[in-house]
Amino acid sequence: MSEHFALLVPGANAEGEPLTVSAPFDNQAIATVDRGGQAAAEQALATAHALYRGRDAWLNPAKRIDILRKIADLLQERREYLATESAREGGKPLVDSLIEIDRAADSFRSCVDHLRVQAGTCIPMNITPSSANRLAFTVHEPIGVVLAFSAFNHPLNLIAHQIGPAIAAGCPVIVKPAEATPLSCMRIVAIVREAGLPENWCQALMTTGRDVSTAMVSDPRVAFFSFIGSSKVGWMLRSKLAPGTRCALEHGGAAPTIVMADADLQKTVPLLSKGGMYHAGQICVSVQRIFADSEIIGQLAQQLAQACSGLKVGDPTLAETDIGPLIREAEVNRIDEWVREAVSGGAKLLCGGKILSATTYQPTVLLNPPADVRVSTEEIFGPVVCLYEFTDVDDAITRANSLPYSFQASVFTQDIDSAMRVSQRIDAASVMINDHTAFRVDWMPFAGFKESGYGTGGIPFTLNDMQIEKQIVIKSGEILPA
């Protein structure tokens, strides 16, 4: 273990024992990270708030654009290194971690794209006697201090989605990464500073405990709170926000897919396998519940089990690995318990269902689990997909809509009427037709409804959330009706 990461809060001192970060695949220690207590949190907030209040020293759009472009370039230059270290730290296979670096770089470029074309609006005046001799328009300003709590499963691109829009909007930002994957965050913040952003504008810290984190969230100096993580924690933290603090919450789900009898299984199966097993199922829109027409469920079940059985589980830093470890040993035991519960309840185990090591689990496919077991009612967040038979598509839609989650869904069919029927009746913020539920590009809206989240993610949407649109009205006798 050769690396140590200092607190990225200028003027603050570390407190307590440093956090030891270990690789989830083999539990080998990678690095240590300093923690910050109440004093460090106060220093970070005071610094960020002072920057926001000092309007004359705000960074102009041209400077922000230049910084964002340089960040993207530096990410691409260090692509192999960052991807390898991210794979080691978080367990996402190298092939997918490389793609994540590309996405993170493009996320910063998307901030530039949006900033270059963003404009205010002209508000109609001179249309009533009371509005005569007036000109009104809007301009965009930063909302204020942004506080971002991030998740482990995309340790670089999620950070990019939180700090990139903040930089573009002109907001000072403080980020607290997930305890499992803080190193990727620290590296990206270092790159942000190297690209020219003054260090006070982007600070990062691991806190000494939940009391410090909660105190930061509830501080009235925070103008916008961005949270990516579990619904239990996210909704609790939202309840702690000071009056006026805006927020965006991105939680999980139990994504449903409906496969109609006319689906092209040759194309469908690889997509379902990838969507269900990507990053060992540890993504919020992972394919989890597949409702398949009775005419083709046997064939689909056989092919999907075969595809999942052929995936290589192992060291995430190796190019040939398809599925890496779960983030913690406890997750392996939890998933195994859920699978055993489903099988005991009558589900047929088509493949997998075994613990491979302390942190790896076989890719698993279950057929017709009972409706009341946990793999059917809660987010699995592991390499497990469930198949359910239906004879009536409206019944499948009702079952898909039965949970308190709503994020992304999909339908596989060759018939436009079937595609539209499902798309318009299923509970989801986004519906993919002939694609898996985990599809995402970083400029599209990305939102969870019900318990799955609050607000809309995606670069342009987050950037808008981190700004206010201020109206300016000019009154002058020289302003004539147009």
C-alpha positions in Angstrom: 0.0 0.0 0.0 1.9 3.1 -1.2 -0.7 5.9 -1.6 -2.1 8.3 0.9 -4.7 10.9 -0.1 -4.9 14.1 2.0 -8.0 16.0 2.8 -8.9 18.2 -0.2 -10.2 21.1 1.9 -7.8 24.0 1.9 -6.9 25.2 5.4 -8.5 22.2 7.2 -6.8 19.5 9.2 -7.5 15.8 9.2 -9.2 14.1 12.2 -9.4 10.6 13.5 -8.0 7.5 11.9 -7.5 7.6 8.1 -9.9 5.5 6.0 -8.3 2.4 4.6 -9.5 1.6 1.1 -9.3 -2.1 0.0 -9.9 -3.8 -3.3 -13.2 -5.7 -3.2 -11.9 -8.6 -5.2 -9.1 -9.7 -2.9 -9.5 -7.4 0.1 -6.0 -6.1 -0.4 -5.4 -2.6 1.0 -4.8 0.0 -1.7 -4.5 3.3 0.0 -5.5 5.5 3.0 -7.6 8.6 2.9 -7.7 11.4 5.5 -11.0 12.1 7.2 -12.5 15.5 8.1 -14.5 16.2 11.2 -16.8 19.1 12.1 -14.0 21.7 11.8 -13.1 20.5 8.3 -16.7 20.5 7.3 -17.2 24.0 8.6 -14.0 25.1 6.8 -15.3 23.7 3.5 -18.7 25.3 3.8 -17.3 28.7 4.9 -14.9 28.7 2.0 -17.5 27.7 -0.5 -20.1 30.2 0.8 -17.6 33.0 0.8 -16.8 32.3 -2.9 -20.5 32.4 -3.8 -21.1 35.7 -1.9 -18.0 37.3 -3.6 -19.8 38.0 -6.9 -17.0 40.1 -8.3 -14.7 37.2 -8.3 -17.0 34.7 -9.9 -15.5 32.7 -12.8 -16.8 33.9 -16.1 -18.2 31.4 -18.6 -15.2 31.5 -20.9 -12.9 30.5 -18.0 -15.3 27.7 -17.0 -15.5 26.4 -20.6 -11.7 26.3 -20.8 -11.4 24.4 -17.5 -14.1 21.9 -18.5 -12.4 21.2 -21.8 -9.0 20.6 -20.1 -10.6 18.3 -17.6 -11.9 16.1 -20.4 -8.6 16.1 -22.2 -6.7 15.1 -19.0 -9.2 12.3 -18.4 -8.6 10.9 -21.9 -4.8 11.2 -21.6 -4.9 9.1 -18.4 -7.6 6.8 -19.5 -5.7 3.5 -19.0 -4.4 4.4 -15.6 -7.7 5.8 -14.3 -9.7 2.8 -15.6 -7.3 0.3 -14.0 -7.3 2.0 -10.7 -11.1 2.4 -10.8 -11.5 -1.3 -11.6 -9.2 -2.2 -8.7 -11.0 0.1 -6.2 -14.6 -0.5 -7.2 -14.7 -3.9 -8.9 -16.2 -2.9 -12.2 -14.4 -4.9 -14.9 -11.7 -3.1 -16.8 -13.6 -3.2 -20.2 -16.5 -1.3 -18.5 -14.2 1.0 -16.5 -12.5 2.1 -19.7 -16.0 3.0 -21.1 -16.7 4.9 -17.9 -13.6 7.1 -18.4 -14.8 7.9 -21.9 -18.2 8.8 -20.5 -16.8 10.9 -17.8 -14.7 12.9 -20.3 -17.8 13.3 -22.5 -19.8 14.4 -19.5 -17.5 17.4 -19.0 -17.7 18.1 -22.8 -21.5 18.0 -22.5 -21.3 20.7 -19.9 -19.4 22.9 -22.4 -22.0 22.1 -25.1 -24.8 23.2 -22.9 -23.1 26.2 -21.5 -22.3 27.5 -25.0 -25.9 27.5 -26.2 -27.7 28.3 -22.9 -29.6 31.6 -23.2 -32.1 33.6 -21.2 -35.6 34.5 -22.5 -37.3 37.7 -23.3 -40.5 38.2 -21.3 -43.4 40.0 -23.2 -44.0 43.6 -22.1 -45.9 46.5 -23.6 -48.9 44.2 -24.1 -51.1 45.9 -21.4 -51.1 49.5 -20.1 -49.5 48.3 -16.9 -46.5 46.8 -18.8 -45.9 49.8 -21.0 -42.3 51.2 -21.4 -40.7 48.1 -20.0 -38.2 45.5 -21.3 -37.8 42.2 -19.4 -35.4 39.4 -19.9 -33.8 36.6 -17.9 -30.1 35.6 -17.2 -28.7 32.5 -15.5 -26.8 32.7 -12.3 -25.3 30.0 -10.0 -27.7 28.8 -7.3 -25.0 28.8 -4.6 -23.0 26.2 -2.8 -23.5 22.6 -4.1 -23.0 19.7 -1.8 -22.7 16.3 -3.5 -22.8 12.8 -1.9 -21.8 10.1 -4.4 -22.1 6.4 -4.9 -19.5 3.6 -5.4 -20.7 2.0 -8.6 -19.6 4.6 -11.1 -16.9 6.3 -9.1 -15.7 8.6 -11.9 -18.7 9.3 -14.0 -21.0 9.9 -11.1 -18.6 12.5 -9.7 -18.4 14.0 -13.2 -22.2 14.3 -13.2 -22.1 16.2 -9.9 -19.1 18.5 -10.1 -19.1 19.0 -13.9 -22.5 20.9 -13.9 -21.5 22.7 -10.8 -18.4 24.0 -12.4 -20.3 24.9 -15.6 -23.0 26.7 -13.5 -20.3 28.6 -11.6 -21.1 27.0 -8.2 -18.6 26.2 -5.5 -18.9 22.5 -4.9 -18.1 20.1 -2.0 -18.2 16.4 -2.7 -18.2 13.5 -0.4 -17.5 10.2 -2.2 -18.7 6.8 -1.2 -16.4 5.2 1.5 -15.8 2.2 -0.7 -14.5 4.3 -3.7 -13.0 7.6 -2.6 -9.8 7.3 -4.5 -11.4 7.9 -7.9 -13.1 11.0 -6.6 -9.8 12.3 -5.2 -8.1 11.7 -8.5 -10.7 13.5 -10.5 -10.8 16.5 -8.1 -7.0 16.7 -8.5 -7.5 16.7 -12.3 -10.1 19.4 -12.0 -7.6 21.6 -10.1 -4.8 20.8 -12.5 -7.1 21.9 -15.3 -7.2 25.4 -13.8 -10.1 25.5 -11.4 -8.9 27.3 -8.2 -8.8 24.7 -5.4 -11.4 26.5 -3.2 -14.0 26.0 -5.9 -14.0 22.2 -5.7 -13.3 20.5 -2.3 -13.6 16.9 -1.3 -13.6 15.1 2.0 -14.4 11.9 3.7 -16.1 12.7 7.0 -15.4 11.1 10.4 -19.0 10.0 10.7 -22.7 10.4 9.8 -23.1 13.3 12.3 -20.7 15.4 10.3 -22.3 14.5 7.0 -25.8 15.1 8.3 -24.8 18.5 9.7 -23.4 19.5 6.3 -26.6 18.5 4.6 -28.7 20.5 7.0 -26.6 23.7 6.8 -28.5 26.7 5.3 -25.4 27.7 3.3 -26.0 24.7 1.1 -28.1 25.8 -1.9 -28.3 22.5 -3.8 -27.8 18.9 -2.5 -27.1 16.1 -4.9 -27.4 12.6 -3.6 -26.7 9.3 -5.3 -27.3 6.2 -3.2 -29.9 4.2 -1.2 -33.4 5.4 -1.0 -33.5 5.0 2.8 -30.5 7.3 3.3 -31.5 9.7 0.5 -35.1 10.4 1.7 -33.8 10.7 5.3 -31.2 13.3 4.3 -33.8 15.2 2.2 -35.9 15.6 5.4 -32.8 17.3 7.0 -32.4 20.0 4.4 -32.7 23.7 5.4 -35.6 25.7 4.1 -34.9 26.7 0.5 -32.3 24.1 -0.2 -33.0 22.3 -3.5 -32.0 18.7 -4.1 -31.8 15.9 -6.5 -32.0 12.2 -5.3 -31.0 9.3 -7.4 -31.9 5.9 -5.8 -32.4 2.4 -7.0 -35.2 0.3 -8.5 -36.1 -3.2 -9.6 -36.2 -2.6 -13.3 -38.9 -4.5 -15.3 -38.6 -5.8 -18.8 -41.5 -7.2 -20.8 -40.6 -9.7 -23.6 -43.4 -10.3 -26.1 -43.9 -13.5 -28.0 -42.6 -12.0 -31.3 -39.3 -10.7 -29.8 -36.1 -11.5 -31.7 -34.4 -13.6 -29.1 -31.1 -13.7 -30.9 -30.9 -9.9 -30.3 -32.8 -9.9 -27.0 -30.8 -12.4 -25.0 -27.3 -10.7 -25.2 -28.9 -7.4 -24.2 -30.7 -8.9 -21.2 -27.6 -10.7 -20.1 -25.5 -7.5 -20.3 -28.2 -5.4 -18.7 -28.6 -7.8 -15.8 -25.0 -8.7 -15.1 -23.2 -5.4 -15.9 -21.0 -4.5 -12.9 -22.4 -7.6 -11.2 -25.9 -6.1 -11.2 -24.8 -3.2 -9.0 -26.5 -0.4 -10.9 -29.7 1.3 -10.2 -31.4 0.4 -13.5 -30.1 -3.1 -13.8 -32.4 -5.6 -15.5 -34.0 -7.5 -12.6 -37.6 -8.6 -13.4 -38.2 -10.1 -16.9 -41.8 -10.8 -17.7 -41.9 -13.2 -20.7 -44.8 -14.4 -22.8 -45.6 -18.0 -22.1 -45.0 -18.9 -25.8 -41.3 -18.1 -25.6 -40.4 -18.2 -21.9 -38.9 -21.7 -22.1 -36.7 -20.8 -25.0 -35.7 -17.4 -23.5 -35.0 -19.0 -20.1 -32.7 -21.6 -21.7 -30.8 -19.1 -23.8 -30.4 -16.5 -21.1 -29.1 -19.1 -18.6 -26.6 -20.3 -21.2 -25.5 -16.7 -21.9 -25.1 -15.8 -18.2 -23.3 -19.1 -17.4 -20.7 -18.3 -20.0 -19.7 -15.0 -18.4 -16.2 -15.0 -16.7 -16.2 -14.0 -13.1 -12.8 -12.8 -11.7 -10.2 -10.1 -11.2 -11.8 -6.8 -12.5 -8.4 -5.5 -13.6 -8.1 -8.2 -16.3 -9.3 -7.5 -19.8 -11.0 -10.9 -20.1 -13.2 -10.5 -16.9 -16.9 -10.0 -17.5 -18.1 -9.8 -13.9 -16.1 -8.6 -11.0 -16.8 -8.7 -7.2 -19.6 -7.4 -5.1 -18.5 -4.2 -3.3 -18.6 -5.9 0.2 -18.5 -9.5 1.5 -21.8 -8.9 3.3 -23.5 -8.3 -0.1 -22.5 -11.8 -1.3 -24.1 -13.4 1.7 -27.2 -11.2 1.4 -27.7 -12.1 -2.2 -27.2 -15.8 -1.6 -29.8 -15.6 1.2 -32.3 -14.0 -1.2 -31.6 -16.6 -3.9 -32.0 -19.5 -1.4 -35.3 -17.9 -0.1 -36.6 -17.8 -3.7 -35.7 -21.4 -4.5 -37.2 -22.6 -1.3 -40.4 -20.8 -2.2 -40.6 -22.6 -5.6 -38.4 -20.7 -8.0 -36.4 -22.8 -10.5 -32.7 -22.2 -10.4 -31.6 -22.1 -14.1 -28.0 -21.2 -13.5 -25.7 -19.9 -10.7 -26.8 -19.7 -7.2 -23.4 -20.3 -5.6 -20.9 -18.2 -3.7 -17.6 -18.3 -5.6 -15.4 -16.5 -3.1 -15.8 -14.0 -0.3 -16.7 -11.3 -2.7 -17.9 -13.0 -5.9 -21.2 -14.7 -6.8 -22.2 -16.8 -9.8 -24.4 -15.0 -12.4 -27.8 -16.4 -11.5 -31.1 -16.8 -13.4 -34.3 -17.7 -11.5 -37.5 -18.8 -13.2 -40.9 -17.8 -11.6 -39.9 -16.8 -8.1 -42.9 -16.2 -5.8 -44.3 -12.7 -5.9 -43.6 -12.1 -2.2 -39.9 -13.1 -1.9 -37.2 -10.4 -1.8 -35.9 -11.0 -5.3 -39.3 -10.1 -6.5 -40.1 -7.2 -4.2 -36.8 -5.4 -3.5 -33.7 -4.2 -5.5 -31.3 -7.1 -5.7 -28.2 -5.1 -6.6 -26.4 -8.2 -7.5 -25.8 -10.6 -10.5 -29.3 -12.1 -10.4 -32.2 -11.8 -12.9 -35.7 -13.2 -12.5 -38.0 -14.5 -15.2 -41.8 -14.5 -14.8 -44.3 -16.1 -17.1 -47.3 -14.2 -18.4 -50.2 -15.0 -20.8 -51.7 -11.5 -20.8 -49.6 -8.4 -21.3 -51.8 -6.2 -19.2 -51.3 -8.6 -16.3 -47.6 -8.4 -16.8 -47.8 -4.6 -16.8 -49.8 -4.6 -13.5 -47.2 -6.9 -11.9 -44.4 -4.7 -13.2 -46.1 -1.7 -11.7 -46.7 -3.3 -8.3 -43.5 -2.1 -6.5 -42.8 1.3 -5.0 -40.1 1.9 -7.5 -40.1 3.5 -10.9 -37.0 4.3 -12.9 -36.2 2.7 -16.3 -38.1 -0.2 -18.0 -38.0 -1.9 -21.4 -40.0 -3.9 -23.8 -38.9 -6.3 -26.5 -41.2 -6.8 -29.5 -41.4 -6.4 -33.3 -44.9 -4.9 -33.1 -45.3 -1.1 -32.8 -48.7 -1.4 -31.2 -47.3 -3.7 -28.5 -44.3 -1.5 -27.9 -46.6 1.6 -27.5 -49.1 -0.2 -25.3 -46.4 -1.2 -22.8 -44.5 2.0 -23.0 -47.5 4.1 -22.2 -48.8 1.9 -19.4 -45.7 0.8 -17.5 -44.5 3.0 -14.6 -41.1 4.4 -15.7 -39.4 7.6 -16.4 -37.8 6.1 -19.5 -38.9 3.1 -21.5 -36.4 1.3 -23.9 -37.9 -0.5 -26.9 -35.7 -3.5 -27.9 -33.0 -2.5 -25.5 -32.1 -3.3 -21.9 -33.2 -1.1 -19.0 -29.6 0.0 -18.2 -29.1 2.0 -21.4 -28.0 5.5 -20.7 -26.2 8.3 -22.4 -25.1 11.2 -20.2 -27.1 14.0 -21.8 -30.5 12.2 -21.6 -32.9 12.8 -18.7 -32.3 10.2 -16.0 -34.9 10.2 -13.3 -36.4 8.0 -10.6 -40.1 8.3 -9.6 -41.9 6.9 -6.6 -39.2 5.8 -4.1 -36.6 5.7 -6.8 -35.6 9.4 -6.7 -36.5 13.0 -6.9 -35.6 15.4 -9.7 -34.0 14.7 -13.0 -30.4 13.8 -13.7 -28.4 14.1 -16.9 -25.9 16.8 -17.6 -28.2 19.6 -19.0 -30.9 18.9 -16.4 -28.5 19.0 -13.5 -26.8 22.1 -14.8 -30.2 23.8 -15.0 -31.0 22.7 -11.4 -27.8 24.3 -10.2 -28.7 27.7 -11.6 -31.4 30.3 -11.0 -33.0 32.2 -13.9 -33.1 35.8 -12.7 -35.5 38.2 -14.3 -34.4 41.8 -15.0 -37.1 44.4 -15.8 -36.1 47.8 -17.2 -38.5 50.7 -17.2 -37.8 53.7 -19.5 -39.9 56.1 -21.4 -37.6 55.5 -24.3 -38.7 51.8 -24.6 -41.3 51.9 -27.3 -43.7 49.1 -28.2 -42.1 46.8 -30.7 
